[in-house]
């Protein structure tokens, strides 16, 4: 049960990033716009345990395309001296609709 919130936060973050490919109302014109969009999305989804500056790396890949790498770990206590460690590492190619 302790892993459910960790995975729900991750799936919400992934959905937010991949939604840029499908939703023309999301205006992303630069890496700075993308970072602001992610920070706002994390705030709206109440994801406070993930620092977007450390967990998400965005690079421009060609014209009107971005490579978004999500890489972070979450540690949560399970028993007295046993922790659960969940590692996420995935890459998405994002092409905002103009």
ABEGO torsion letter per residue (X at the ends): XAAAAAAAAAAAAAAAAAAAAABAABBBABAAAAAAAAAAAAAAAGBAABBAAAABBBBBBEBGBBBBBBBBBBBBBABAABBBBBBBBBBBBBBBBX
